[in-house]
Amino acid sequence: MSAKVLVPVLILALGIVSFVGLKATKPSVPQRPLQEKVWPVKVIAADVGTYQPHLTLYGRTVAGRRVELRALVSGEVIETGPEMREGAIVKRGAVLLRLDPFEYEGALDEAEAKLVEARAKVREIDAGIENERDALNHARTQLEIAQRDLERAVPLAQRGTVSQKTADDRRMAVSEREQGLEQRLNNLEIQQAKAAQQRAVIKQLEWKVRQARRNLEDTVLEAPFDAYVTNVTAEKGRIVGANDQVATLIDTNWMDVRFTLSDRQYGRIISSEKTLIDRPVEVLWHVGDQPIKYAARIERVGAEIAAEKGGVEIYARLDDPNSPTPIRPGAFVEIHLPDRVYQKVSRLPPTALYGNERIFVIEDGRLKARDVELVGAAEDQILVRGELGKGEKVIITRLSEAKDGLRVEER
């Protein structure tokens, strides 16, 4: 064998022998046992009890009473009150507008004069009735005398003591007295009818006087309640007609908050409480650094379901819209409304819930699954009910490998 072939073979053999010798003389290293992984978690102590969450909603203030003030009579505006300005606040009874009273004063004077004349005329008719009654009594007396004379004359004429003509004359006198009495009766009825007609005229004229007096009073428009003034259209010198709008008044002491409850929210509260009426509400008006708070109570529910808004319109009346500071219609506000009452529930962060039906507690350093029912929400927490005792430690750290028996450590 040549040297070129022998040398590589010797080198390879020497390498193999060296490897085998090193492996045989290698010191043994003891193996470490596998260690179980411990997961750090945060926990919260369960608190089981009764809880009533609050719904946070949004809405706007609206006028509880808005009146379009209109002129009740026509005429020229001769004066407007200092509060008859856009945005002004007017007190009840304050004069807002005066119209020229000249024509209405004249109409009242004329109506009163006609009434005085009609009353004088009825007194005149009543006096005539009294005269007719006196004359009627006198005619009855004369008839009675004539009848007695006739009764005496008839037997005398039969005996021939007086002539037949005398008896006939007395018959004629009785007939005339009867005719006169009938005439007096007719006159009395006529006078009484005239009196009744005149009294009807007086009633008509009395109404005319009241109407004229009211028209005169209506030349002055006064505020019917404390109000904000808007939509002012009347100014001094303008001619206004009856029923022309001159301003709009918004009651300062009656302010509502209008907001919408979803069908689910409305149904949940109704199923528990049966009614929303008189339910307390807290209203927050966010202006400035701190929100301004108002107390309110639900007064009524919208007459129709607000389909375009996806719920039911609710109206709550502010207890005092002027305190702590006046609030006007159109303000965007936040509403806190008490939700239904939940019994035997626990409040937990949403991260504690797995699959809407399970949570994990720590028992002897390991996870233990508990079945629960998600029954509601409260602001940034959830409400659950199920196999959970008061004070148990519920993990709130989200674990992708959460399962029964997993070793954890509180942090």
Buried (B, 14 or more C-beta within 10 A) or exposed (E): EEEEEEEEEEEEEEEEEEEEEEEEEEEEEEEEEEEEEEBEBBBBEBBBEEBEBBBEBEBEBBBBBBBEBBBBBBBEBBEBBEBBEEEBBBEEEBBBBBBBBEBBBEBBEEBBEBBEEBBEBBEEBBEBBEEBBEBBEEBBEBBEEBBEBBEEBBEEBEEEEBEEEBBEEBBEBBEEBBEBBEEBBEBBEBBBEBBEEBBEBBEEBBEBBEEBBEBBBBBBBBBEBBBBBBEBEBEEEEEBEEEBBBBBBBBBBBBBBBBBBBEEBBEBBBEEBEEBEEBEBBBBBEEEEEEBEBEBEBBEBBEEBEEEEEBBBBBBBBBEBEEEEEBBBEBEBBBBBBBBEBEEBBBBBEEBBBEEBBBBBBEEEBBBBBEBEBBBBBEEBBBBBBEBEEEBBBBBBBBEEBEEEBEBEEE
